[in-house]
Amino acid sequence: MKRGQIPWTRLVAEMAAIISSILLAFWIDAWWGGVQARSAEREILDGLRDEFIGHQAALNEAIHWSRNAIQAAELLAEHAVADDQMGDSVAFEVERALYRVNTAYMSDLRGGVRDALIASGRLELLRSADLRQRLSRWGSVVDDVSTNEAAIRGFVLGEITPYVASQQVPLVRSFEWGDDSPPADLPNATVRSLYSDLTHQLRFQNLLSARRLWDGGSLRKYEAAVVAVDGILALVSE
């Protein structure tokens, strides 16, 4: 070997060291990127879990509300064929039922985490293709529920409430859903007579039938939304 000439083995070793360093740097960069991506994904999943647990609670309340509204309409229909003389317990039940059929439930299923995730284009951070698809479809579920709720509200405000008012029936007080105890000031004899007259009117009975149909449809939509929420929560918690 001539003086000053670098041995080929040394060149190979140095080249191997350089290539190894480059590959190691790439691996560390990829590994760190993966760590950050997984950390970001975990953060997103935690936020989605909290958000959809809230949706689950809101939908369960909506289901409870719809069932109560259906029962209220059925109760008023039953009292249409009852005796005109109302006792305290019946008067209270009719008053509460009137409140429920004159009220429309409006849920709030909007979500900051899910909406921001889609708007920012970060949905692909979620590795589960099934979860990504379900989150993408959730918007149509919310639209379906919201459209139906708005239609019921329009029906109540445009048909039921004006008709009840036109019959001189006083606007009823609000009730807490879980409170079944009659208030101290029960409807007086005049109001009870108005209640009885109202429940015997064919027009009002037709409105009650329509209200039951609306709420039956709402109940099915809420239950379908609960199934969608449960599926998302199952994937988020994996």
MDAnalysis code that builds the backbone (N, CA, C; Angstrom):
import MDAnalysis as mda
import numpy as np

u = mda.Universe.empty(714, n_residues=238, atom_resindex=np.repeat(np.arange(238), 3), trajectory=True)
u.add_TopologyAttr("name", ["N", "CA", "C"] * 238)
u.add_TopologyAttr("resid", np.arange(1, 239))
u.add_TopologyAttr("resname", ["MET", "LYS", "ARG", "GLY", "GLN", "ILE", "PRO", "TRP", "THR", "ARG", "LEU", "VAL", "ALA", "GLU", "MET", "ALA", "ALA", "ILE", "ILE", "SER", "SER", "ILE", "LEU", "LEU", "ALA", "PHE", "TRP", "ILE", "ASP", "ALA", "TRP", "TRP", "GLY", "GLY", "VAL", "GLN", "ALA", "ARG", "SER", "ALA", "GLU", "ARG", "GLU", "ILE", "LEU", "ASP", "GLY", "LEU", "ARG", "ASP", "GLU", "PHE", "ILE", "GLY", "HIS", "GLN", "ALA", "ALA", "LEU", "ASN", "GLU", "ALA", "ILE", "HIS", "TRP", "SER", "ARG", "ASN", "ALA", "ILE", "GLN", "ALA", "ALA", "GLU", "LEU", "LEU", "ALA", "GLU", "HIS", "ALA", "VAL", "ALA", "ASP", "ASP", "GLN", "MET", "GLY", "ASP", "SER", "VAL", "ALA", "PHE", "GLU", "VAL", "GLU", "ARG", "ALA", "LEU", "TYR", "ARG", "VAL", "ASN", "THR", "ALA", "TYR", "MET", "SER", "ASP", "LEU", "ARG", "GLY", "GLY", "VAL", "ARG", "ASP", "ALA", "LEU", "ILE", "ALA", "SER", "GLY", "ARG", "LEU", "GLU", "LEU", "LEU", "ARG", "SER", "ALA", "ASP", "LEU", "ARG", "GLN", "ARG", "LEU", "SER", "ARG", "TRP", "GLY", "SER", "VAL", "VAL", "ASP", "ASP", "VAL", "SER", "THR", "ASN", "GLU", "ALA", "ALA", "ILE", "ARG", "GLY", "PHE", "VAL", "LEU", "GLY", "GLU", "ILE", "THR", "PRO", "TYR", "VAL", "ALA", "SER", "GLN", "GLN", "VAL", "PRO", "LEU", "VAL", "ARG", "SER", "PHE", "GLU", "TRP", "GLY", "ASP", "ASP", "SER", "PRO", "PRO", "ALA", "ASP", "LEU", "PRO", "ASN", "ALA", "THR", "VAL", "ARG", "SER", "LEU", "TYR", "SER", "ASP", "LEU", "THR", "HIS", "GLN", "LEU", "ARG", "PHE", "GLN", "ASN", "LEU", "LEU", "SER", "ALA", "ARG", "ARG", "LEU", "TRP", "ASP", "GLY", "GLY", "SER", "LEU", "ARG", "LYS", "TYR", "GLU", "ALA", "ALA", "VAL", "VAL", "ALA", "VAL", "ASP", "GLY", "ILE", "LEU", "ALA", "LEU", "VAL", "SER", "GLU"])
u.atoms.positions = np.array([
    [0.853, -1.198, 0.000],
    [0.000, 0.000, 0.000],
    [0.882, 1.238, 0.000],
    [0.541, 2.166, -0.851],
    [1.333, 3.379, -0.927],
    [1.069, 4.261, 0.279],
    [2.170, 5.023, 0.619],
    [2.047, 5.928, 1.754],
    [0.991, 7.006, 1.419],
    [0.122, 7.277, 2.436],
    [-0.927, 8.296, 2.275],
    [-2.224, 7.748, 1.711],
    [-2.166, 6.506, 1.259],
    [-3.394, 5.916, 0.714],
    [-4.240, 5.337, 1.855],
    [-5.548, 5.651, 1.872],
    [-6.437, 5.186, 2.937],
    [-6.887, 3.769, 2.599],
    [-6.771, 2.874, 3.553],
    [-7.196, 1.485, 3.304],
    [-8.685, 1.435, 2.942],
    [-9.002, 0.557, 2.007],
    [-10.404, 0.462, 1.565],
    [-11.329, 0.007, 2.679],
    [-10.782, -0.799, 3.587],
    [-11.612, -1.267, 4.705],
    [-12.043, -0.105, 5.585],
    [-11.101, 0.867, 5.731],
    [-11.422, 2.039, 6.539],
    [-12.488, 2.887, 5.849],
    [-12.359, 2.999, 4.512],
    [-13.365, 3.756, 3.757],
    [-14.750, 3.123, 3.893],
    [-14.758, 1.799, 3.780],
    [-16.017, 1.081, 3.905],
    [-16.616, 1.285, 5.289],
    [-15.746, 1.217, 6.301],
    [-16.217, 1.381, 7.684],
    [-16.771, 2.782, 7.907],
    [-16.044, 3.785, 7.364],
    [-16.506, 5.162, 7.536],
    [-17.816, 5.399, 6.798],
    [-17.903, 4.842, 5.592],
    [-19.141, 4.981, 4.826],
    [-20.300, 4.288, 5.554],
    [-19.999, 3.132, 6.106],
    [-21.036, 2.399, 6.848],
    [-21.479, 3.190, 8.065],
    [-20.518, 3.841, 8.720],
    [-20.847, 4.632, 9.907],
    [-21.726, 5.825, 9.534],
    [-21.359, 6.466, 8.396],
    [-22.144, 7.624, 7.935],
    [-23.560, 7.201, 7.579],
    [-23.667, 6.100, 6.821],
    [-24.998, 5.611, 6.414],
    [-25.820, 5.204, 7.632],
    [-25.157, 4.543, 8.596],
    [-25.849, 4.113, 9.816],
    [-26.367, 5.324, 10.603],
    [-25.523, 6.371, 10.653],
    [-25.933, 7.586, 11.362],
    [-27.147, 8.226, 10.706],
    [-27.115, 8.256, 9.359],
    [-28.243, 8.837, 8.625],
    [-29.510, 8.028, 8.855],
    [-29.359, 6.692, 8.745],
    [-30.522, 5.815, 8.950],
    [-31.046, 5.920, 10.379],
    [-30.121, 6.029, 11.341],
    [-30.521, 6.161, 12.735],
    [-31.282, 7.471, 12.945],
    [-30.761, 8.517, 12.297],
    [-31.436, 9.819, 12.422],
    [-32.847, 9.748, 11.840],
    [-32.954, 9.084, 10.678],
    [-34.279, 8.914, 10.077],
    [-35.199, 8.099, 10.985],
    [-34.646, 7.048, 11.577],
    [-35.449, 6.175, 12.447],
    [-35.916, 6.928, 13.689],
    [-34.978, 7.690, 14.277],
    [-35.339, 8.470, 15.471],
    [-36.406, 9.492, 15.125],
    [-36.247, 10.135, 13.952],
    [-37.221, 11.136, 13.525],
    [-38.593, 10.489, 13.305],
    [-38.575, 9.306, 12.639],
    [-39.831, 8.599, 12.397],
    [-40.446, 8.117, 13.703],
    [-39.585, 7.615, 14.594],
    [-40.082, 7.131, 15.886],
    [-40.697, 8.275, 16.686],
    [-40.001, 9.416, 16.699],
    [-40.505, 10.559, 17.446],
    [-41.799, 11.093, 16.830],
    [-41.845, 11.070, 15.491],
    [-43.076, 11.481, 14.813],
    [-44.232, 10.556, 15.180],
    [-43.923, 9.251, 15.265],
    [-44.941, 8.279, 15.650],
    [-45.415, 8.500, 17.075],
    [-44.458, 8.789, 17.972],
    [-44.806, 9.054, 19.372],
    [-45.728, 10.269, 19.459],
    [-45.361, 11.318, 18.725],
    [-46.190, 12.532, 18.742],
    [-47.575, 12.275, 18.150],
    [-47.608, 11.476, 17.058],
    [-48.888, 11.165, 16.422],
    [-49.781, 10.366, 17.358],
    [-49.168, 9.382, 18.057],
    [-49.951, 8.564, 18.993],
    [-50.427, 9.390, 20.171],
    [-49.575, 10.311, 20.602],
    [-49.967, 11.190, 21.702],
    [-51.129, 12.089, 21.281],
    [-51.033, 12.615, 20.049],
    [-52.112, 13.456, 19.529],
    [-53.393, 12.637, 19.371],
    [-53.241, 11.394, 18.905],
    [-54.409, 10.530, 18.737],
    [-55.069, 10.256, 20.085],
    [-54.253, 9.989, 21.107],
    [-54.794, 9.704, 22.426],
    [-55.567, 10.912, 22.976],
    [-55.005, 12.078, 22.725],
    [-55.666, 13.315, 23.156],
    [-57.017, 13.472, 22.469],
    [-57.040, 13.189, 21.171],
    [-58.274, 13.289, 20.395],
    [-59.294, 12.272, 20.889],
    [-58.848, 11.042, 21.112],
    [-59.753, 9.986, 21.568],
    [-60.356, 10.319, 22.928],
    [-59.541, 10.882, 23.819],
    [-60.053, 11.277, 25.139],
    [-61.130, 12.356, 24.992],
    [-60.859, 13.316, 24.111],
    [-61.830, 14.385, 23.885],
    [-63.116, 13.855, 23.268],
    [-62.973, 12.934, 22.311],
    [-64.152, 12.337, 21.671],
    [-64.971, 11.524, 22.667],
    [-64.274, 10.806, 23.541],
    [-64.994, 10.009, 24.539],
    [-65.852, 10.913, 25.433],
    [-65.254, 11.978, 25.945],
    [-66.008, 12.904, 26.801],
    [-67.185, 13.518, 26.046],
    [-66.928, 13.880, 24.793],
    [-67.968, 14.527, 23.990],
    [-69.145, 13.595, 23.743],
    [-68.861, 12.353, 23.390],
    [-69.945, 11.426, 23.048],
    [-70.614, 10.831, 24.280],
    [-69.953, 10.835, 25.407],
    [-70.634, 10.495, 26.664],
    [-71.694, 11.558, 26.945],
    [-71.343, 12.815, 26.661],
    [-72.320, 13.895, 26.796],
    [-73.490, 13.718, 25.837],
    [-73.200, 13.318, 24.588],
    [-74.262, 13.072, 23.614],
    [-75.163, 11.928, 24.080],
    [-74.534, 10.916, 24.661],
    [-75.293, 9.761, 25.150],
    [-76.295, 10.195, 26.225],
    [-75.828, 11.030, 27.153],
    [-76.708, 11.524, 28.218],
    [-77.833, 12.378, 27.643],
    [-77.501, 13.245, 26.675],
    [-78.510, 14.113, 26.063],
    [-79.564, 13.298, 25.327],
    [-79.144, 12.239, 24.656],
    [-80.091, 11.404, 23.917],
    [-80.980, 10.598, 24.856],
    [-80.416, 10.126, 25.951],
    [-81.234, 9.406, 26.930],
    [-82.302, 10.322, 27.524],
    [-81.925, 11.576, 27.751],
    [-82.904, 12.554, 28.247],
    [-83.978, 12.813, 27.188],
    [-83.556, 12.889, 25.928],
    [-84.506, 13.118, 24.837],
    [-85.482, 11.948, 24.705],
    [-84.975, 10.735, 24.868],
    [-85.826, 9.547, 24.812],
    [-86.848, 9.587, 25.944],
    [-86.375, 9.949, 27.132],
    [-87.268, 10.066, 28.284],
    [-88.350, 11.115, 28.021],
    [-87.942, 12.237, 27.464],
    [-88.869, 13.324, 27.142],
    [-89.915, 12.857, 26.129],
    [-89.498, 12.170, 25.072],
    [-90.421, 11.715, 24.032],
    [-91.433, 10.718, 24.588],
    [-90.951, 9.804, 25.414],
    [-91.869, 8.815, 26.000],
    [-92.896, 9.497, 26.900],
    [-92.458, 10.489, 27.650],
    [-93.384, 11.224, 28.504],
    [-94.409, 12.000, 27.680],
    [-93.952, 12.559, 26.561],
    [-94.867, 13.307, 25.697],
    [-95.920, 12.378, 25.092],
    [-95.495, 11.181, 24.692],
    [-96.437, 10.193, 24.142],
    [-97.453, 9.792, 25.207],
    [-96.955, 9.523, 26.413],
    [-97.848, 9.152, 27.513],
    [-98.823, 10.281, 27.839],
    [-98.333, 11.527, 27.750],
    [-99.184, 12.684, 28.032],
    [-100.327, 12.774, 27.013],
    [-99.994, 12.581, 25.737],
    [-101.027, 12.631, 24.695],
    [-102.039, 11.503, 24.887],
    [-101.548, 10.329, 25.264],
    [-102.447, 9.201, 25.502],
    [-103.356, 9.466, 26.703],
    [-102.798, 10.083, 27.748],
    [-103.596, 10.393, 28.937],
    [-104.713, 11.379, 28.596],
    [-104.387, 12.400, 27.815],
    [-105.410, 13.381, 27.432],
    [-106.484, 12.750, 26.552],
    [-106.061, 11.799, 25.713],
    [-107.035, 11.100, 24.871],
    [-107.973, 10.248, 25.726],
    [-107.427, 9.623, 26.753],
    [-108.242, 8.804, 27.648],
    [-109.265, 9.655, 28.395],
    [-108.867, 10.831, 28.837],
    [-109.767, 11.673, 29.616],
    [-110.816, 12.352, 28.741],
    [-110.689, 12.179, 27.427],
    [-111.716, 12.724, 26.542],
    [-113.021, 11.942, 26.682],
    [-112.926, 10.711, 27.122],
    [-114.134, 9.902, 27.279],
    [-114.483, 9.717, 28.753],
    [-113.756, 10.409, 29.638],
    [-114.001, 10.304, 31.077],
    [-115.087, 11.277, 31.486],
    [-115.521, 11.163, 32.734],
    [-116.534, 12.063, 33.260],
    [-115.998, 13.492, 33.313],
    [-116.884, 14.455, 33.107],
    [-116.462, 15.852, 33.105],
    [-115.970, 16.326, 34.467],
    [-116.411, 15.689, 35.507],
    [-116.005, 16.097, 36.857],
    [-114.617, 15.542, 37.160],
    [-113.656, 16.433, 37.348],
    [-112.272, 16.022, 37.594],
    [-111.917, 16.169, 39.065],
    [-111.396, 15.091, 39.646],
    [-110.870, 15.174, 40.997],
    [-109.497, 15.821, 40.982],
    [-108.922, 16.018, 42.158],
    [-107.617, 16.682, 42.252],
    [-106.539, 15.941, 41.476],
    [-106.483, 14.629, 41.645],
    [-105.409, 13.864, 41.000],
    [-105.525, 13.909, 39.486],
    [-106.765, 13.807, 38.972],
    [-106.970, 13.852, 37.519],
    [-106.653, 15.246, 36.986],
    [-107.086, 16.274, 37.711],
    [-106.815, 17.649, 37.274],
    [-105.314, 17.906, 37.185],
    [-104.578, 17.397, 38.164],
    [-103.125, 17.569, 38.144],
    [-102.505, 16.832, 36.966],
    [-102.960, 15.599, 36.713],
    [-102.421, 14.810, 35.601],
    [-102.710, 15.485, 34.259],
    [-103.912, 16.021, 34.123],
    [-104.276, 16.703, 32.873],
    [-103.445, 17.963, 32.692],
    [-103.256, 18.711, 33.773],
    [-102.456, 19.934, 33.677],
    [-101.029, 19.623, 33.258],
    [-100.447, 18.608, 33.867],
    [-99.071, 18.240, 33.525],
    [-98.989, 17.699, 32.096],
    [-99.993, 16.923, 31.705],
    [-100.008, 16.386, 30.338],
    [-100.113, 17.501, 29.309],
    [-100.932, 18.517, 29.604],
    [-101.052, 19.659, 28.689],
    [-99.721, 20.376, 28.536],
    [-98.984, 20.491, 29.633],
    [-97.664, 21.115, 29.554],
    [-96.762, 20.326, 28.619],
    [-96.809, 19.022, 28.732],
    [-95.901, 18.195, 27.940],
    [-96.231, 18.195, 26.454],
    [-97.518, 18.194, 26.117],
    [-97.849, 18.216, 24.686],
    [-97.688, 19.613, 24.094],
    [-97.566, 20.628, 24.953],
    [-97.337, 22.000, 24.479],
    [-95.859, 22.370, 24.505],
    [-95.009, 21.389, 24.740],
    [-93.571, 21.638, 24.833],
    [-92.836, 20.752, 23.832],
    [-91.828, 21.304, 23.194],
    [-91.022, 20.538, 22.239],
    [-89.587, 20.468, 22.737],
    [-89.034, 19.278, 22.712],
    [-87.661, 19.089, 23.190],
    [-86.668, 19.444, 22.084],
    [-85.624, 20.167, 22.456],
    [-84.556, 20.501, 21.505],
    [-83.232, 20.044, 22.104],
    [-82.622, 19.065, 21.492],
    [-81.334, 18.557, 21.985],
    [-80.186, 19.378, 21.398],
    [-79.012, 19.194, 21.963],
    [-77.812, 19.866, 21.453],
    [-76.742, 18.801, 21.261],
    [-76.632, 18.310, 20.038],
    [-75.688, 17.233, 19.733],
    [-74.476, 17.743, 18.954],
    [-74.293, 19.044, 18.974],
    [-73.093, 19.587, 18.323],
    [-71.872, 19.215, 19.158],
    [-70.736, 19.074, 18.502],
    [-69.542, 18.691, 19.248],
    [-68.309, 19.411, 18.758],
    [-67.618, 20.053, 19.657],
    [-66.427, 20.799, 19.272],
    [-65.289, 19.928, 18.808],
    [-65.056, 18.813, 19.493],
    [-63.907, 17.954, 19.165],
    [-64.098, 17.313, 17.800],
    [-65.241, 16.668, 17.605],
    [-65.497, 15.994, 16.333],
    [-65.525, 16.988, 15.172],
    [-66.215, 18.114, 15.347],
    [-66.321, 19.102, 14.278],
    [-64.967, 19.716, 13.944],
    [-64.172, 20.029, 14.973],
    [-62.852, 20.617, 14.751],
    [-61.923, 19.621, 14.073],
    [-62.063, 18.359, 14.438],
    [-61.222, 17.303, 13.856],
    [-61.454, 17.202, 12.355],
    [-62.697, 17.256, 11.956],
    [-63.021, 17.154, 10.533],
    [-62.668, 18.443, 9.799],
    [-62.969, 19.581, 10.397],
    [-62.698, 20.866, 9.752],
    [-61.203, 21.090, 9.539],
    [-60.381, 20.595, 10.468],
    [-58.937, 20.805, 10.383],
    [-58.232, 19.758, 9.516],
    [-58.967, 18.740, 9.083],
    [-58.356, 17.690, 8.275],
    [-57.500, 16.726, 9.078],
    [-57.687, 16.715, 10.399],
    [-56.875, 15.845, 11.254],
    [-57.537, 14.498, 11.529],
    [-58.636, 14.225, 10.842],
    [-59.335, 12.964, 11.064],
    [-58.434, 11.764, 10.788],
    [-57.485, 11.932, 9.851],
    [-56.593, 10.834, 9.475],
    [-55.617, 10.459, 10.588],
    [-55.540, 11.286, 11.622],
    [-54.698, 10.923, 12.768],
    [-55.245, 9.695, 13.494],
    [-56.519, 9.430, 13.307],
    [-57.130, 8.258, 13.935],
    [-56.853, 7.033, 13.066],
    [-56.249, 6.023, 13.670],
    [-55.850, 4.846, 12.902],
    [-57.024, 3.962, 12.503],
    [-58.109, 4.010, 13.267],
    [-59.253, 3.152, 12.987],
    [-60.093, 3.711, 11.839],
    [-60.114, 2.981, 10.726],
    [-60.913, 3.412, 9.575],
    [-62.402, 3.380, 9.923],
    [-62.797, 2.410, 10.733],
    [-64.200, 2.301, 11.150],
    [-64.613, 3.528, 11.956],
    [-63.752, 3.948, 12.874],
    [-64.054, 5.131, 13.686],
    [-64.138, 6.374, 12.814],
    [-63.216, 6.502, 11.867],
    [-63.243, 7.672, 10.981],
    [-64.556, 7.730, 10.197],
    [-65.010, 6.578, 9.717],
    [-66.258, 6.536, 8.950],
    [-67.460, 6.894, 9.819],
    [-67.469, 6.374, 11.040],
    [-68.594, 6.648, 11.938],
    [-68.646, 8.132, 12.322],
    [-67.484, 8.712, 12.549],
    [-67.448, 10.137, 12.883],
    [-67.894, 10.985, 11.696],
    [-67.536, 10.561, 10.502],
    [-67.958, 11.293, 9.297],
    [-69.469, 11.225, 9.121],
    [-70.060, 10.076, 9.464],
    [-71.511, 9.902, 9.308],
    [-72.301, 10.565, 10.434],
    [-71.646, 10.878, 11.542],
    [-72.367, 11.438, 12.684],
    [-73.075, 12.745, 12.335],
    [-72.489, 13.518, 11.455],
    [-73.093, 14.788, 11.064],
    [-74.484, 14.592, 10.478],
    [-74.674, 13.552, 9.674],
    [-75.988, 13.302, 9.078],
    [-76.986, 12.828, 10.139],
    [-76.481, 12.115, 11.166],
    [-77.349, 11.683, 12.273],
    [-77.876, 12.916, 13.019],
    [-76.972, 13.846, 13.304],
    [-77.352, 15.076, 14.015],
    [-78.340, 15.888, 13.181],
    [-78.078, 16.001, 11.896],
    [-78.978, 16.758, 11.020],
    [-80.374, 16.141, 11.009],
    [-80.430, 14.819, 10.972],
    [-81.714, 14.113, 10.947],
    [-82.505, 14.386, 12.225],
    [-81.817, 14.288, 13.373],
    [-82.473, 14.536, 14.659],
    [-82.923, 15.991, 14.762],
    [-82.026, 16.906, 14.401],
    [-82.326, 18.337, 14.521],
    [-83.485, 18.754, 13.613],
    [-83.511, 18.224, 12.403],
    [-84.597, 18.543, 11.467],
    [-85.937, 18.075, 12.016],
    [-85.946, 16.882, 12.586],
    [-87.180, 16.337, 13.150],
    [-87.635, 17.158, 14.360],
    [-86.679, 17.537, 15.220],
    [-87.011, 18.349, 16.391],
    [-87.588, 19.699, 15.978],
    [-86.999, 20.299, 14.968],
    [-87.485, 21.598, 14.489],
    [-88.903, 21.475, 13.922],
    [-89.167, 20.350, 13.258],
    [-90.503, 20.133, 12.695],
    [-91.538, 19.977, 13.801],
    [-91.200, 19.233, 14.852],
    [-92.125, 19.060, 15.977],
    [-92.366, 20.403, 16.662],
    [-91.301, 21.154, 16.853],
    [-91.443, 22.468, 17.498],
    [-92.368, 23.370, 16.669],
    [-92.185, 23.306, 15.348],
    [-93.056, 24.085, 14.470],
    [-94.507, 23.652, 14.584],
    [-94.725, 22.351, 14.701],
    [-96.083, 21.819, 14.833],
    [-96.711, 22.255, 16.158],
    [-95.929, 22.179, 17.228],
    [-96.437, 22.574, 18.549],
    [-96.790, 24.061, 18.561],
    [-95.835, 24.885, 18.124],
    [-96.045, 26.337, 18.166],
    [-97.060, 26.821, 17.132],
    [-97.155, 26.075, 16.033],
    [-98.050, 26.516, 14.965],
    [-99.449, 25.935, 15.040],
    [-99.609, 24.798, 15.741],
    [-100.902, 24.127, 15.774],
    [-101.449, 23.916, 17.187],
    [-100.699, 23.212, 18.022],
    [-101.239, 22.836, 19.334],
    [-101.420, 24.036, 20.252],
    [-100.345, 24.789, 20.460],
    [-100.416, 25.921, 21.390],
    [-101.461, 26.959, 20.970],
    [-101.516, 27.376, 19.693],
    [-102.554, 28.344, 19.301],
    [-103.971, 27.809, 19.503],
    [-104.162, 26.510, 19.235],
    [-105.509, 25.964, 19.401],
    [-105.919, 25.942, 20.870],
    [-104.991, 25.507, 21.748],
    [-105.279, 25.481, 23.178],
    [-105.608, 26.894, 23.662],
    [-104.845, 27.873, 23.206],
    [-105.091, 29.269, 23.604],
    [-106.433, 29.771, 23.073],
    [-106.801, 29.326, 21.870],
    [-108.069, 29.782, 21.275],
    [-109.282, 29.282, 22.043],
    [-109.067, 28.227, 22.835],
    [-110.158, 27.672, 23.641],
    [-110.181, 28.255, 25.053],
    [-109.424, 29.319, 25.230],
    [-109.378, 30.036, 26.517],
    [-108.765, 29.205, 27.643],
    [-108.067, 28.143, 27.287],
    [-107.386, 27.322, 28.299],
    [-106.116, 28.051, 28.709],
    [-105.931, 28.309, 30.003],
    [-104.749, 29.071, 30.435],
    [-103.454, 28.323, 30.171],
    [-102.391, 29.073, 29.918],
    [-101.075, 28.470, 29.743],
    [-100.672, 27.793, 31.042],
    [-100.219, 26.565, 30.936],
    [-99.918, 25.791, 32.143],
    [-98.520, 26.091, 32.638],
    [-98.321, 25.841, 33.898],
    [-96.998, 26.041, 34.512],
    [-96.037, 24.977, 34.021],
    [-94.756, 25.167, 34.248],
    [-93.769, 24.164, 33.864],
    [-93.628, 23.139, 34.983],
    [-93.223, 21.937, 34.591],
    [-93.058, 20.850, 35.548],
    [-91.675, 20.242, 35.405],
    [-91.110, 19.825, 36.528],
    [-89.884, 19.034, 36.497],
    [-90.281, 17.598, 36.188],
    [-89.514, 16.985, 35.283],
    [-89.901, 15.636, 34.846],
    [-89.977, 14.639, 35.999],
    [-89.092, 14.752, 36.958],
    [-89.061, 13.766, 38.027],
    [-89.994, 14.066, 39.178],
    [-90.678, 15.200, 39.146],
    [-91.534, 15.615, 40.256],
    [-92.977, 15.208, 39.970],
    [-93.468, 14.200, 40.682],
    [-94.825, 13.714, 40.474],
    [-95.783, 14.168, 41.568],
    [-95.319, 15.030, 42.442],
    [-96.178, 15.484, 43.536],
    [-97.012, 16.684, 43.078],
    [-98.335, 16.656, 43.311],
    [-99.194, 17.779, 42.898],
    [-98.794, 19.062, 43.619],
    [-98.862, 20.212, 42.938],
    [-98.555, 21.493, 43.581],
    [-99.648, 21.880, 44.562],
    [-99.356, 22.861, 45.389],
    [-100.337, 23.296, 46.386],
    [-101.553, 23.942, 45.724],
    [-101.325, 24.670, 44.632],
    [-102.428, 25.376, 43.960],
    [-102.885, 24.584, 42.736],
    [-103.781, 23.652, 42.942],
    [-104.323, 22.835, 41.855],
    [-105.282, 23.665, 41.005],
    [-105.550, 23.246, 39.762],
    [-106.487, 23.984, 38.908],
    [-107.856, 24.136, 39.582],
    [-108.426, 25.325, 39.478],
    [-109.731, 25.553, 40.101],
    [-110.853, 24.969, 39.226],
    [-112.081, 25.123, 39.693],
    [-113.229, 24.517, 39.013],
    [-113.396, 25.042, 37.589],
    [-113.162, 26.339, 37.394],
    [-113.299, 26.925, 36.053],
    [-112.287, 26.335, 35.089],
    [-111.047, 26.252, 35.539],
    [-109.977, 25.692, 34.694],
    [-110.243, 24.217, 34.411],
    [-110.712, 23.493, 35.414],
    [-111.010, 22.071, 35.213],
    [-112.095, 21.883, 34.153],
    [-113.071, 22.762, 34.152],
    [-114.125, 22.690, 33.145],
    [-113.560, 22.945, 31.747],
    [-112.633, 23.901, 31.652],
    [-111.982, 24.186, 30.365],
    [-111.152, 22.994, 29.902],
    [-110.471, 22.360, 30.839],
    [-109.691, 21.164, 30.502],
    [-110.605, 20.076, 29.943],
    [-111.732, 19.865, 30.628],
    [-112.664, 18.826, 30.205],
    [-113.225, 19.119, 28.817],
    [-113.617, 20.367, 28.596],
    [-114.145, 20.745, 27.275],
    [-113.100, 20.540, 26.187],
    [-111.894, 20.943, 26.477],
    [-110.809, 20.822, 25.497],
    [-110.579, 19.373, 25.101],
    [-110.499, 18.494, 26.090],
    [-110.174, 17.087, 25.797],
    [-111.293, 16.377, 25.053],
    [-112.502, 16.940, 25.059],
    [-113.612, 16.326, 24.338],
    [-113.744, 16.828, 22.902],
    [-112.928, 17.763, 22.512],
    [-113.047, 18.339, 21.167],
    [-112.295, 17.484, 20.141],
    [-112.963, 17.223, 19.032],
    [-112.391, 16.377, 17.989],
    [-111.107, 16.978, 17.428],
    [-111.102, 18.289, 17.235],
    [-109.903, 18.953, 16.696],
    [-108.702, 18.711, 17.608],
    [-108.914, 18.829, 18.909],
    [-107.819, 18.618, 19.852],
    [-107.376, 17.157, 19.837],
    [-108.325, 16.241, 19.724],
    [-107.970, 14.822, 19.675],
    [-107.141, 14.497, 18.425],
    [-107.478, 15.146, 17.326],
    [-106.691, 14.952, 16.104],
    [-105.268, 15.486, 16.279],
    [-105.146, 16.621, 16.957],
    [-103.813, 17.177, 17.236],
    [-103.010, 16.243, 18.136],
    [-103.681, 15.629, 19.105],
    [-102.992, 14.676, 19.992],
    [-102.504, 13.457, 19.201],
    [-103.326, 12.987, 18.271],
    [-102.921, 11.844, 17.440],
    [-101.685, 12.182, 16.616],
    [-101.695, 13.387, 16.043],
    [-100.534, 13.822, 15.262],
    [-99.297, 13.957, 16.144],
    [-99.502, 14.479, 17.346],
    [-98.371, 14.637, 18.271],
    [-97.773, 13.279, 18.628],
    [-98.614, 12.282, 18.838],
    [-98.111, 10.939, 19.151],
    [-97.292, 10.389, 17.987],
    [-97.757, 10.629, 16.779],
    [-97.014, 10.154, 15.601],
    [-95.652, 10.837, 15.507],
    [-95.636, 12.159, 15.705],
    [-94.372, 12.905, 15.674],
    [-93.405, 12.360, 16.718],
    [-93.907, 12.189, 17.940],
    [-93.017, 11.745, 19.022],
    [-92.577, 10.299, 18.837],
    [-93.422, 9.481, 18.238],
    [-93.013, 8.113, 17.934],
    [-91.847, 8.101, 16.950],
    [-91.933, 8.984, 15.937],
    [-90.821, 9.106, 14.986],
    [-89.572, 9.630, 15.652],
    [-89.726, 10.601, 16.537],
    [-88.574, 11.146, 17.265],
    [-87.896, 10.079, 18.108],
    [-88.716, 9.281, 18.762],
    [-88.187, 8.222, 19.617],
    [-87.306, 7.273, 18.812],
    [-87.750, 6.910, 17.633],
    [-86.958, 6.011, 16.783],
    [-85.656, 6.674, 16.338],
    [-85.716, 7.952, 16.038],
    [-84.501, 8.664, 15.618],
    [-83.518, 8.779, 16.782],
    [-84.021, 9.067, 17.968],
    [-83.151, 9.149, 19.151],
    [-82.503, 7.798, 19.443],
    [-83.280, 6.756, 19.346],
    [-82.746, 5.411, 19.619],
    [-81.689, 5.018, 18.591],
    [-81.908, 5.388, 17.332],
    [-80.905, 5.121, 16.289],
    [-79.631, 5.921, 16.560],
    [-79.794, 7.155, 17.045],
    [-78.631, 7.981, 17.372],
    [-77.857, 7.393, 18.548],
    [-78.565, 6.804, 19.504],
    [-77.895, 6.161, 20.640],
    [-77.043, 4.987, 20.159],
    [-77.565, 4.220, 19.218],
    [-76.800, 3.109, 18.647],
    [-75.518, 3.629, 17.991],
    [-75.644, 4.744, 17.264],
    [-74.469, 5.346, 16.619],
    [-73.459, 5.818, 17.665],
    [-73.938, 6.430, 18.737],
    [-73.054, 6.901, 19.806],
    [-72.352, 5.732, 20.486],
    [-73.111, 4.682, 20.771],
    [-72.521, 3.510, 21.435],
    [-71.407, 2.886, 20.588],
    [-71.625, 2.862, 19.268],
    [-70.605, 2.313, 18.370],
    [-69.339, 3.154, 18.374],
    [-69.493, 4.478, 18.392],
    [-68.334, 5.376, 18.431],
    [-67.597, 5.228, 19.755],
    [-68.342, 5.188, 20.851],
    [-67.699, 5.066, 22.166],
    [-66.948, 3.740, 22.308],
    [-67.486, 2.687, 21.731],
    [-66.804, 1.391, 21.789],
    [-65.451, 1.457, 21.092],
    [-65.408, 2.129, 19.926],
    [-64.155, 2.244, 19.178],
    [-63.185, 3.214, 19.850],
    [-63.710, 4.274, 20.421],
    [-62.860, 5.264, 21.099],
    [-62.170, 4.647, 22.316],
    [-62.845, 3.709, 22.956],
    [-62.325, 3.127, 24.200],
    [-61.420, 1.930, 23.967],
    [-61.245, 1.510, 22.731],
    [-60.389, 0.340, 22.464],
    [-58.929, 0.626, 22.777],
])
